[in-house]
């Protein structure tokens, strides 16, 4: 698994918390959205099937859950 900079992870955590209608019950969805936006430069559309950086997603999700 790649190690991403702490500053990137913290930036994405902040972004997740600022999304409209953010909820801790859907943290996986919001982390996925942040990683998608980071990689592609836009939020995903309803049926967006573009790939994301799964390692970044998993690291973000793990870090987010450990800080809740």
Beta strands, then each sheet from edge to edge (+ up, - down):
end
